[in-house]
């Protein structure tokens, strides 16, 4: 019975991952160039003196026409030199301006208020978001807005490549590629689940259709870090796109193990940061539990075959993003990542029970 269940689940898991890998690999189909709407780039910053300079240096190198581009930096009650650093750029770049947030909004706490305050004063037809600790390539804007040449597209998201300095951070970067590849795949397959605010854009019309500047807590996400395209209206809802080309990616400095662990717990527990993409994480957990169970009640060859199938298809899911972004070195972390994930699954119930972050 255990052997049959193990093989049945292994086959289903293999087919699902192969489908995701294929969809992620083809998510970068690019439309024609030439579409040039007015674009507002919004960056919220709070105590980012160590990162905001590099971010703005990448922003001033954007190749998009300045007369069609406005950059809004939101100084969200910073107590360090963030405002001073930003002022150096606003003084010599007419299309860059700063918006100061003086106090907390009880209905929209933290970053949500900062981002939406910028949206309120922005003038762009397309709203683009990234973070103060990110760097973007020169063609980031033009590559992204080209997808809006299709009038049915309301949300366009892109990959973010994490920069790791040691083996554990590189392993997290690989994990991040896998999770975002799943999001890209589900969007390609027609049921978008999430987009990451480090590399996100939305047509203003689509933004307004889900509440927009009305600031209704019932229709707006609690945070702009994870905006869920599935929140768009039912009939005739705008389409979503995840884009793979390296010229549209954002680079982000690694921000520590607590981020990935916390968000992984959220996704595996089905919390709102990745509402339906948790299907992948839960399937992966179930496969590991069945393999561990089979180790006690199944022949060694059956367990070995199930492990081999899982290792192969998980590896294939790592390929689209790592190859596209020339991060093949991350694949050396794959065996260690698989061992780590088995250990993680064994300790995950304790993390949930004791609410460890």
C-alpha positions as CSV (number, residue, x, y, z in Angstrom):
1,X,0.0,0.0,0.0
2,X,2.8,2.5,0.9
3,X,4.7,1.5,-2.2
4,X,1.7,2.1,-4.4
5,X,1.0,5.5,-2.8
6,X,4.6,6.5,-3.0
7,X,4.8,5.8,-6.7
8,X,1.4,7.4,-7.5
9,X,2.3,10.6,-5.7
10,X,5.8,10.6,-7.3
11,X,4.2,10.4,-10.8
12,X,1.7,13.2,-10.0
13,X,4.5,15.3,-8.5
14,X,6.8,14.7,-11.5
15,X,4.1,15.8,-13.9
16,X,3.2,18.9,-11.9
17,X,6.9,20.0,-11.7
18,X,7.6,19.3,-15.3
19,X,4.5,21.4,-16.2
20,X,5.8,24.3,-14.0
21,X,9.3,24.1,-15.3
22,X,8.1,24.3,-18.9
23,X,5.7,27.1,-18.2
24,X,8.4,29.1,-16.3
25,X,10.9,28.6,-19.2
26,X,8.4,30.1,-21.7
27,X,7.2,32.9,-19.5
28,X,9.5,35.4,-21.1
29,X,7.9,35.6,-24.5
30,X,8.3,39.2,-25.4
31,X,5.9,41.4,-27.4
32,X,6.8,44.1,-29.9
33,X,8.6,47.3,-28.9
34,X,7.4,50.8,-29.4
35,X,4.8,51.3,-26.7
36,X,5.8,54.4,-24.7
37,X,3.3,55.3,-22.0
38,X,4.0,57.7,-19.1
39,X,5.6,55.7,-16.3
40,X,5.8,56.4,-12.5
41,X,8.5,54.5,-10.6
42,X,7.9,54.3,-6.9
43,X,10.5,53.4,-4.3
44,X,9.7,53.5,-0.6
45,X,12.7,54.0,1.7
46,X,13.0,54.0,5.5
47,X,16.5,54.1,7.0
48,X,18.1,52.9,3.8
49,X,21.3,55.0,3.9
50,X,23.4,52.0,3.1
51,X,21.4,50.9,0.0
52,X,19.6,53.9,-1.4
53,X,22.6,55.3,-3.2
54,X,23.3,52.2,-5.3
55,X,19.6,52.0,-6.0
56,X,19.4,55.6,-7.3
57,X,22.6,55.2,-9.3
58,X,20.8,52.4,-11.3
59,X,17.7,54.5,-11.6
60,X,19.4,57.5,-13.2
61,X,20.9,55.1,-15.8
62,X,17.4,54.0,-17.0
63,X,17.2,54.3,-20.8
64,X,13.5,55.2,-20.9
65,X,12.8,58.8,-22.1
66,X,12.9,61.2,-19.1
67,X,10.0,63.2,-20.4
68,X,7.8,60.1,-20.0
69,X,9.3,59.1,-16.6
70,X,8.9,60.2,-13.1
71,X,10.7,58.7,-10.1
72,X,9.1,59.1,-6.7
73,X,11.2,58.3,-3.7
74,X,9.2,58.0,-0.5
75,X,11.1,59.0,2.6
76,X,9.1,57.1,5.2
77,X,10.1,58.8,8.5
78,X,13.8,57.9,8.1
79,X,16.0,58.8,11.1
80,X,19.3,58.2,9.3
81,X,20.9,59.9,6.2
82,X,18.4,58.5,3.7
83,X,16.7,61.9,3.0
84,X,20.1,63.6,2.6
85,X,21.3,61.0,0.0
86,X,18.1,61.2,-1.9
87,X,18.3,65.1,-2.1
88,X,21.6,64.8,-4.0
89,X,19.7,63.2,-6.9
90,X,16.5,65.3,-6.8
91,X,18.7,68.4,-7.0
92,X,20.2,67.4,-10.4
93,X,17.5,65.2,-11.9
94,X,14.3,67.0,-12.7
95,X,12.3,63.7,-13.1
96,X,13.2,62.5,-9.6
97,X,11.4,63.9,-6.6
98,X,11.0,62.9,-2.9
99,X,7.8,62.6,-0.9
100,X,8.2,62.8,2.9
101,X,5.9,60.8,5.1
102,X,5.7,62.5,8.5
103,X,3.4,60.2,10.5
104,X,1.9,56.7,10.6
105,X,-1.4,56.0,9.1
106,X,-3.6,53.8,11.3
107,X,-5.5,52.2,8.5
108,X,-2.5,51.7,6.3
109,X,0.5,51.0,8.5
110,X,4.1,50.9,7.4
111,X,5.2,50.6,3.8
112,X,1.7,50.3,2.5
113,X,0.9,53.9,3.4
114,X,4.2,55.1,1.9
115,X,3.7,53.4,-1.4
116,X,0.0,54.4,-1.7
117,X,0.8,58.0,-0.8
118,X,3.2,58.1,-3.8
119,X,0.6,56.5,-6.0
120,X,-1.9,59.3,-5.0
121,X,0.4,62.0,-6.4
122,X,1.9,60.1,-9.3
123,X,0.9,60.8,-12.9
124,X,2.0,57.7,-14.8
125,X,-0.3,55.4,-16.8
126,X,1.9,52.5,-15.6
127,X,3.0,52.3,-12.0
128,X,6.3,50.4,-11.3
129,X,7.6,49.4,-7.9
130,X,10.9,48.3,-6.6
131,X,12.7,48.5,-3.2
132,X,15.4,50.8,-1.9
133,X,17.8,47.9,-1.5
134,X,17.4,46.8,-5.2
135,X,19.3,47.7,-8.4
136,X,17.7,47.6,-11.8
137,X,19.2,47.4,-15.3
138,X,19.0,50.3,-17.7
139,X,16.3,48.7,-19.9
140,X,14.1,47.7,-16.9
141,X,11.3,50.2,-17.7
142,X,11.1,49.8,-21.4
143,X,11.3,46.0,-21.3
144,X,8.5,46.0,-18.7
145,X,6.1,48.4,-20.4
146,X,6.4,46.7,-23.7
147,X,4.1,44.0,-22.3
148,X,1.4,46.7,-21.8
149,X,1.2,47.1,-25.5
150,X,-1.4,44.4,-25.1
151,X,-4.4,46.4,-23.7
152,X,-5.7,43.3,-21.8
153,X,-2.6,43.2,-19.6
154,X,-3.1,44.8,-16.2
155,X,-0.2,43.5,-14.1
156,X,3.4,42.7,-15.1
157,X,5.9,41.1,-12.7
158,X,9.6,40.2,-13.1
159,X,12.2,38.2,-11.3
160,X,14.4,39.5,-8.6
161,X,17.9,37.9,-8.2
162,X,19.3,37.8,-4.7
163,X,22.9,38.5,-4.1
164,X,24.5,36.0,-1.7
165,X,27.9,36.2,0.0
166,X,28.1,32.8,1.5
167,X,26.9,29.3,0.8
168,X,23.7,29.6,2.9
169,X,22.7,32.9,1.2
170,X,23.4,31.3,-2.2
171,X,21.1,28.4,-1.2
172,X,18.4,30.9,-0.3
173,X,18.9,32.6,-3.6
174,X,18.3,29.3,-5.3
175,X,15.2,28.7,-3.2
176,X,13.9,32.2,-4.2
177,X,14.4,31.4,-7.9
178,X,12.4,28.2,-7.4
179,X,9.5,29.9,-5.6
180,X,9.3,32.8,-8.1
181,X,9.5,30.3,-11.0
182,X,6.4,28.6,-9.6
183,X,4.7,32.0,-9.6
184,X,5.8,32.7,-13.2
185,X,4.6,29.3,-14.2
186,X,1.1,29.6,-12.7
187,X,0.8,33.0,-14.4
188,X,1.8,31.5,-17.7
189,X,-0.7,28.7,-17.2
190,X,-3.5,31.2,-16.6
191,X,-4.0,31.2,-12.9
192,X,-1.7,33.9,-11.4
193,X,-1.0,33.6,-7.7
194,X,1.3,36.4,-6.7
195,X,3.9,38.9,-7.7
196,X,6.8,40.3,-5.7
197,X,7.0,44.0,-4.9
198,X,10.7,44.3,-5.7
199,X,9.9,44.0,-9.4
200,X,6.3,44.8,-10.0
201,X,4.2,47.0,-12.2
202,X,0.5,47.6,-12.7
203,X,-1.6,49.6,-15.1
204,X,-3.3,52.4,-13.2
205,X,-6.7,51.4,-14.6
206,X,-6.2,47.9,-13.1
207,X,-5.0,49.4,-9.8
208,X,-8.1,51.7,-9.6
209,X,-10.4,48.7,-10.4
210,X,-9.5,47.0,-7.1
211,X,-10.0,50.0,-4.9
212,X,-7.1,52.2,-5.9
213,X,-6.8,55.5,-4.1
214,X,-10.1,54.8,-2.4
215,X,-7.9,53.1,0.3
216,X,-10.5,50.6,1.3
217,X,-8.9,48.0,3.6
218,X,-11.4,45.3,2.4
219,X,-10.1,45.3,-1.2
220,X,-6.5,46.3,-0.8
221,X,-3.6,44.0,0.1
222,X,-2.2,44.5,3.6
223,X,1.2,45.1,2.1
224,X,2.6,46.2,-1.3
225,X,5.5,43.8,-1.0
226,X,3.2,41.0,-2.2
227,X,0.5,42.1,-4.5
228,X,-1.9,39.3,-5.6
229,X,-3.0,39.6,-9.3
230,X,-5.9,37.2,-8.5
231,X,-7.5,40.1,-6.6
232,X,-8.4,41.7,-9.9
233,X,-12.2,41.7,-10.8
234,X,-13.9,38.7,-12.1
235,X,-15.4,39.2,-15.6
236,X,-13.0,40.8,-18.1
237,X,-10.2,41.1,-15.5
238,X,-6.9,42.3,-16.8
239,X,-4.4,39.7,-17.7
240,X,-1.1,39.2,-15.8
241,X,2.4,38.5,-17.1
242,X,5.6,37.3,-15.4
243,X,8.6,38.1,-17.5
244,X,11.9,36.2,-17.6
245,X,14.4,38.3,-19.7
246,X,17.5,39.2,-17.7
247,X,17.2,42.8,-18.9
248,X,14.1,43.2,-16.9
249,X,15.2,41.7,-13.6
250,X,16.0,43.5,-10.4
251,X,19.0,42.7,-8.2
252,X,18.6,42.6,-4.5
253,X,21.2,42.4,-1.7
254,X,20.6,39.4,0.6
255,X,18.7,40.6,3.6
256,X,19.3,37.7,6.0
257,X,18.0,34.2,6.8
258,X,15.1,35.5,8.8
259,X,13.4,36.7,5.6
260,X,13.4,33.4,3.8
261,X,12.5,31.3,6.8
262,X,9.6,33.6,7.7
263,X,8.2,33.7,4.2
264,X,8.7,29.9,3.7
265,X,6.7,29.3,6.9
266,X,4.0,31.6,5.4
267,X,3.9,29.8,2.1
268,X,3.9,26.3,3.5
269,X,1.2,27.2,6.0
270,X,-0.9,28.8,3.3
271,X,-0.7,32.4,4.5
272,X,-1.6,35.2,2.2
273,X,1.9,36.0,0.8
274,X,1.5,33.1,-1.7
275,X,-2.2,32.0,-1.4
276,X,-2.4,29.3,-4.1
277,X,1.3,28.8,-4.8
278,X,1.4,26.9,-1.5
279,X,0.1,24.0,-3.6
280,X,3.7,23.5,-4.7
281,X,5.2,23.8,-1.3
282,X,2.7,21.5,0.2
283,X,3.2,18.9,-2.6
284,X,6.9,19.1,-2.0
285,X,6.4,18.5,1.8
286,X,4.1,15.6,1.1
287,X,6.6,14.0,-1.2
288,X,9.3,14.2,1.5
289,X,7.0,12.8,4.2
290,X,6.0,9.9,2.0
291,X,9.7,9.2,1.2
292,X,10.5,9.2,4.9
293,X,7.6,7.0,5.6
294,X,8.5,4.7,2.8
295,X,12.0,4.4,4.3
296,X,10.4,2.4,7.2
297,X,7.8,0.4,5.3
298,X,8.9,0.0,1.7
299,X,11.8,-1.8,-0.1
300,X,15.0,0.3,-0.6
301,X,14.6,0.3,-4.4
302,X,11.2,1.8,-4.2
303,X,12.4,4.6,-1.9
304,X,15.5,5.1,-4.0
305,X,13.5,5.5,-7.2
306,X,11.1,8.0,-5.6
307,X,14.0,10.0,-4.4
308,X,15.7,9.9,-7.8
309,X,12.4,11.2,-9.5
310,X,12.1,14.0,-7.0
311,X,15.7,15.1,-7.3
312,X,15.5,15.1,-11.1
313,X,12.3,17.1,-11.4
314,X,13.2,19.6,-8.7
315,X,16.5,20.2,-10.5
316,X,14.6,20.9,-13.7
317,X,12.6,23.5,-11.9
318,X,15.8,25.3,-10.9
319,X,17.0,25.6,-14.5
320,X,14.8,28.3,-16.2
321,X,15.8,31.2,-13.9
322,X,19.4,30.2,-13.1
323,X,20.2,29.8,-16.8
324,X,18.4,32.9,-17.9
325,X,20.1,35.1,-15.3
326,X,23.5,33.4,-15.8
327,X,23.5,32.1,-12.2
328,X,24.6,28.6,-13.0
329,X,26.8,28.7,-10.0
330,X,23.7,28.4,-7.8
331,X,23.2,24.9,-9.2
332,X,26.2,23.7,-7.2
333,X,24.1,24.5,-4.1
334,X,21.3,22.2,-5.2
335,X,22.4,19.0,-3.4
336,X,22.9,20.9,-0.2
337,X,19.6,22.6,-0.7
338,X,17.8,19.3,-1.0
339,X,19.4,18.0,2.2
340,X,18.5,21.3,3.9
341,X,14.9,21.0,2.8
342,X,14.5,17.5,4.2
343,X,15.8,18.8,7.5
344,X,13.4,21.8,7.2
345,X,10.4,19.6,6.7
346,X,11.2,17.5,9.7
347,X,11.5,20.7,11.9
348,X,8.6,22.6,10.2
349,X,5.9,21.3,12.5
350,X,7.8,22.5,15.5
351,X,8.2,26.0,13.8
352,X,4.5,26.2,13.4
353,X,3.6,24.9,16.9
354,X,6.0,27.2,18.7
355,X,5.6,30.1,16.1
356,X,9.4,30.3,15.6
357,X,10.5,32.9,13.0
